[in-house]
Amino acid sequence: MRKYQEITPEILEKLQQAAPGHVYTGSDINEDYSHDEMELYGKRMPDVLIIAQSVEEISAVMKICNEYHVPVTTRGAGTAETGSPVPIYGGVLISTEKFNHIKEFHPDDMSVTIEPGVLLFDLAAACAEKGFLYPPDPGEKFATVGGNASTNAGGMRAVLYGTTKDYVNAIQVVLADGTITRFGADVCKSSTGYNLKDLIVGSEGTLAIITELTLKMTPAPGIVASLIVPFEDMHAAIRTVSKIKNSRIKPQALEFMERSMVEMSEKHLQKEVFPKSVGGVEAQAYLLVTIEADDEDALYDKIEKASELVLEAGAIDVLVADSPSKMKEAWAARSGFVEAIKALSTMIDECDVVVPVSKIADYLEEAEAIGEECGLTMRCYGHAGDGNLHIKLCTDSLPEEEFRRRCEVCFDKLYDKAVVYGGLLSGEHGVGSVKRKYLERFVGKTNMQLMTRIKQAFDPNMILNPGKVVYDDV
Ligand SMILES: Cc1cc2nc3c(=O)[nH]c(=O)nc-3n(C[C@H](O)[C@H](O)[C@H](O)COP(=O)(O)OP(=O)(O)OC[C@H]3O[C@@H](n4cnc5c(N)ncnc54)[C@H](O)[C@@H]3O)c2cc1C
């Protein structure tokens, strides 16, 4: 492991001057700051926690840390599932939780400027109040938008609207040496030199700290409805994904889930919404499709077309959730997957590979065989519309050491297969610390070296979120 400067009384005093009243140490730091959602990946308390509230504070803190070579990790809400906000080298943890104001709406430019600690839930509600939609819709609504941008979060609506990067017009950042600068602009297009903004989006706090975001909004859709579509087998469900995508239905969301996953979630929520048997045929997999339109007539026209299409493709039924309460029920089961798996297993691990949509069914079949071979319970669901699969490995009986050993073997095989199918390591959760060892397999040595050189250009002392994403040295 790389060697960094420890926090001395002199450094601590300087940090306290840089962020007066916002610096915490020892037992004043809550244990929550030592991990993200995947505690299995390991915990590490920061030596110093700074709950920053302004760009000036963050800049002053970075100047000190850069001078002394103190590692700095930025944390939004800590909902990552890759170990990315865990300060694995100790040092300083900068939390943006109180740096969380919506600064200004620009309705004529259809954009909004915010501080990075604003929660997705709050941003979405504020945009809706103004009659706009902020399209990125990852499952965890209480993540920060700064965290969403730093992981290029995707989510349910990515199939129609794209991911967070498609909604970041401009950012203000603090560089490793404390310099404050801006990338991008509040414009609709750009062909203006290297795209540094998009380099920061998805860089997991390893290149710079995002201190302000100007985000694109769209007009809110007139009306939406969801369809629950059961299938007799997984292949039929997945084959239908491309058919829906290639139609004029243009779904806003297109999710795939296995029956066992739905049952787990419904058991946890104690509410059954998805049909399990239709006319004596057992459902084994489902698609959950959300459709939007300008008005009711257009919506029902699309629903009719979608129903015909899926039934022709082998669906055994179509349930329409066309009221807010029915939609909420349908999506509650989907949104509850992670919580349900956690509640009903003693340990879980996960990969969020992305493969071409045309390869989902073949990949999933191979993945399930790998899970069985490794003696692990596997639960699969995903944003099928964009080929992004969440494969959860879980146990309620194996001892931790054995579970970890089997997961290692299983991931190795799952990632090898994803490479064969032309996929990538992560569709939306990022690389963090735990997936770093697999990255080269997907991008190759040359690209790994390029990434490390980019890191060195932004952060010559390698103090920003060390141990994540890239190699320590070229
Ligand atoms: C139930 C559940 C469902 C989820 N569903 C989805 C989903 O559908 N799609 C999806 O993409 N993800 C999903 N996630 C993962 C997670 O919510 C996202 O990765 C989210 O974007 C993380 O935001 P955060 O504020 O929690 O960031 P954190 O977890 O605190 O940090 C994540 C990374 O961003 C960096 N970071 C945070 N803020 C800044 C900043 N201001 N400047 C620079 N770097 C920063 C951190 O250093 C870290 O590397 C889910 C998680 C859970 C628990």
The ligand as an SDF file (V2000), in Angstrom:
LIG
                    3D

 53 58  0  0  0  0  0  0  0  0999 V2000
  -31.0260    0.4040   -2.6790 C   0  0  0  0  0  0  0  0  0  0  0  0
  -29.9970    0.9560   -3.6360 C   0  0  0  0  0  0  0  0  0  0  0  0
  -30.3490    1.1100   -4.9650 C   0  0  0  0  0  0  0  0  0  0  0  0
  -29.4180    1.6490   -5.8640 C   0  0  0  0  0  0  0  0  0  0  0  0
  -29.7880    1.8010   -7.1540 N   0  0  0  0  0  0  0  0  0  0  0  0
  -28.9280    2.3350   -8.0300 C   0  0  0  0  0  0  0  0  0  0  0  0
  -29.3150    2.4990   -9.3960 C   0  0  0  0  0  0  0  0  0  0  0  0
  -30.4230    2.1510   -9.8010 O   0  0  0  0  0  0  0  0  0  0  0  0
  -28.4050    3.0610  -10.2240 N   0  0  0  0  0  0  0  0  0  0  0  0
  -27.1700    3.4700   -9.8000 C   0  0  0  0  0  0  0  0  0  0  0  0
  -26.4050    3.9990  -10.6050 O   0  0  0  0  0  0  0  0  0  0  0  0
  -26.7810    3.2980   -8.5200 N   0  0  0  0  0  0  0  0  0  0  0  0
  -27.6230    2.7480   -7.6280 C   0  0  0  0  0  0  0  0  0  0  0  0
  -27.2250    2.5810   -6.3310 N   0  0  0  0  0  0  0  0  0  0  0  0
  -25.8430    2.9250   -5.9150 C   0  0  0  0  0  0  0  0  0  0  0  0
  -25.6900    4.3450   -5.3090 C   0  0  0  0  0  0  0  0  0  0  0  0
  -26.8950    4.8380   -4.7780 O   0  0  0  0  0  0  0  0  0  0  0  0
  -25.1580    5.3150   -6.3520 C   0  0  0  0  0  0  0  0  0  0  0  0
  -23.8490    4.9290   -6.7170 O   0  0  0  0  0  0  0  0  0  0  0  0
  -25.1110    6.7800   -5.9150 C   0  0  0  0  0  0  0  0  0  0  0  0
  -24.8330    7.5620   -7.0490 O   0  0  0  0  0  0  0  0  0  0  0  0
  -24.0930    7.1120   -4.8410 C   0  0  0  0  0  0  0  0  0  0  0  0
  -24.3520    8.4190   -4.3490 O   0  0  0  0  0  0  0  0  0  0  0  0
  -23.9080    8.8170   -2.8590 P   0  0  0  0  0  0  0  0  0  0  0  0
  -24.3060   10.2210   -2.5860 O   0  0  0  0  0  0  0  0  0  0  0  0
  -24.4180    7.8340   -1.8840 O   0  0  0  0  0  0  0  0  0  0  0  0
  -22.3380    8.7450   -3.0030 O   0  0  0  0  0  0  0  0  0  0  0  0
  -21.2900    8.0050   -2.0760 P   0  0  0  0  0  0  0  0  0  0  0  0
  -21.6570    6.5790   -1.9110 O   0  0  0  0  0  0  0  0  0  0  0  0
  -21.0800    8.7790   -0.8590 O   0  0  0  0  0  0  0  0  0  0  0  0
  -19.9920    8.1230   -3.0030 O   0  0  0  0  0  0  0  0  0  0  0  0
  -19.8990    7.4350   -4.2150 C   0  0  0  0  0  0  0  0  0  0  0  0
  -18.6300    7.8800   -4.9410 C   0  0  0  0  0  0  0  0  0  0  0  0
  -18.7550    9.2370   -5.3410 O   0  0  0  0  0  0  0  0  0  0  0  0
  -17.7060   10.0310   -4.7720 C   0  0  0  0  0  0  0  0  0  0  0  0
  -18.2930   11.3330   -4.4690 N   0  0  0  0  0  0  0  0  0  0  0  0
  -19.4240   11.6120   -3.7870 C   0  0  0  0  0  0  0  0  0  0  0  0
  -19.6570   12.9320   -3.7920 N   0  0  0  0  0  0  0  0  0  0  0  0
  -18.6500   13.5160   -4.4940 C   0  0  0  0  0  0  0  0  0  0  0  0
  -18.3290   14.8450   -4.8640 C   0  0  0  0  0  0  0  0  0  0  0  0
  -19.0890   15.8760   -4.5110 N   0  0  0  0  0  0  0  0  0  0  0  0
  -17.2070   15.0720   -5.5980 N   0  0  0  0  0  0  0  0  0  0  0  0
  -16.4140   14.0480   -5.9780 C   0  0  0  0  0  0  0  0  0  0  0  0
  -16.6680   12.7580   -5.6470 N   0  0  0  0  0  0  0  0  0  0  0  0
  -17.7720   12.4960   -4.9180 C   0  0  0  0  0  0  0  0  0  0  0  0
  -17.2230    9.2430   -3.5820 C   0  0  0  0  0  0  0  0  0  0  0  0
  -15.8740    9.5510   -3.2770 O   0  0  0  0  0  0  0  0  0  0  0  0
  -17.3790    7.8340   -4.0820 C   0  0  0  0  0  0  0  0  0  0  0  0
  -16.2890    7.5020   -4.8910 O   0  0  0  0  0  0  0  0  0  0  0  0
  -28.1170    2.0180   -5.4110 C   0  0  0  0  0  0  0  0  0  0  0  0
  -27.7730    1.8520   -4.0700 C   0  0  0  0  0  0  0  0  0  0  0  0
  -28.6850    1.3150   -3.1910 C   0  0  0  0  0  0  0  0  0  0  0  0
  -28.2850    1.1680   -1.7620 C   0  0  0  0  0  0  0  0  0  0  0  0
  1  2  1  0
  2  3  1  0
  2 52  2  0
  3  4  2  0
  4  5  1  0
  4 50  1  0
  5  6  2  0
  6  7  1  0
  6 13  1  0
  7  8  2  0
  7  9  1  0
  9 10  1  0
 10 11  2  0
 10 12  1  0
 12 13  2  0
 13 14  1  0
 14 15  1  0
 14 50  1  0
 15 16  1  0
 16 17  1  0
 16 18  1  0
 18 19  1  0
 18 20  1  0
 20 21  1  0
 20 22  1  0
 22 23  1  0
 23 24  1  0
 24 25  2  0
 24 26  1  0
 24 27  1  0
 27 28  1  0
 28 29  2  0
 28 30  1  0
 28 31  1  0
 31 32  1  0
 32 33  1  0
 33 34  1  0
 33 48  1  0
 34 35  1  0
 35 36  1  0
 35 46  1  0
 36 37  1  0
 36 45  1  0
 37 38  2  0
 38 39  1  0
 39 40  1  0
 39 45  2  0
 40 41  1  0
 40 42  2  0
 42 43  1  0
 43 44  2  0
 44 45  1  0
 46 47  1  0
 46 48  1  0
 48 49  1  0
 50 51  2  0
 51 52  1  0
 52 53  1  0
M  END
$$$$
